[in-house]
Amino acid sequence: MPTPEEYVANAVRYDMGGTCFANNGSLLALLRALGYQGHLMPLSPTHMAILIRGLLPNDEPVYVDMGAAAPIFVPVALHSAAEQEIAFGFESVRIVRDPVQPERFRFLRFRRGELVSDRWNFDPSEAKEIQDFSESVALTFQPDATYMGCLRVQLYQLDRGRSLSLLNNSLQIMKENGAEEKILLRSLDEMETMVAEEFALPRLPVREAIAILQNKGIDVFAPGD
């Protein structure tokens, strides 16, 4: 996993982001450098987020997450989180106190008003550092790990009122009003152009990533299921 310095260098040079481990680990390092107090906390074996204290009155804990591929655009104050539904298009998130274990919170995902995932949960007092996630990070680099077998680019463009999600050669565009468009990309040139112009990530090494996948026997242009 990149250090915070390497993460910034990769973002500047290659337009790269990362998984929750790279994104949130580096963000916490930045927040601490700016004087904020916080720690990392696990939500599942594959996801972690940030807990910040000392930001709001009464030391109310604040949930921060820039690695969930969900519409979490601002910090979420946990004492009032149950009253909030954070939405974009037909996707929304609610963070609510667990009714059975009140010291824990649940991260609920909805699509078109229906609950689609309630697997993530966390205890705000469970303070972890990035090295505590070394085993989870190692699993993300296994040959059969989710992001080792596909091309995946996810980006919210709030200034344009839309979300872009590229999985191999399939692009989904979701508008803020819930309208959806799906585009199938049929060539390397078309994919590079789409990432450069629509995602506005011209330095992202798309061609190199596809070549690595091809060497592993993975065809990003193969018909989906």
C-alpha positions, 0 to 999 in steps of 0.5 A: 500500500502506498505511503501518504507521500506516494499516494499524493505523488500517484494522484498528481502524476497518474490521476490515481486514487485507491481503495479505502485503505489507501484513500482513508489511510492517507486522508487521516494522515493529512487530517492529523497534520492539520491538527485534527484528532482521529483514528481508523476503524474497521467496518468489515474485513474489506472496509475501514473509515475514519473517526474524528473527534474535537471538531464539534461541540460536546466532542460529538464523533464524526464519521469520515469516509472517502473510500466507500464508493457511496454518496458520503460527501461530507463528514457525518455527525454520529449523534444525529446520523440517524436523522440523515439520509445521504442521497445521490440519484437513486442511491442513498446511505444511512448511518444508524445506531445498532438496535441490539448493540447500541455502542455500534453503528450500522452503515446501510445502503439503499437503492431506489428506496430498498435496502441492498446492504447492511453488512458494514458496522462499526464501534466509534471507540475501536481505534486502529492505525493503518498497520492494524489493517496489514492483513486486510490490505494483503488480501486485496493484492491476492490474484482472486481479489475483487480489484485484481481481476477487473478495470474499475474507475468510480467518480462522483462529479458533483459540479456536473451533477452525476456519477460515473462508474466504469467496470471493464468496458461498461460505463454507467452514468447516473444523474443527480435526478436518478436518470441512468445511462449505460454505454458499452465501450468497444476499443482501447482508444474509446476507453482511453478517450472516455476516461480522459474526457468524461472522467477528466483523468487523462493521466490514468494509465488505462492502457497499461492496466488493461495490458496487465489484465490481458497478461492474466488472461482477463479480457475486459471487452468480453461479454458480461453475464 
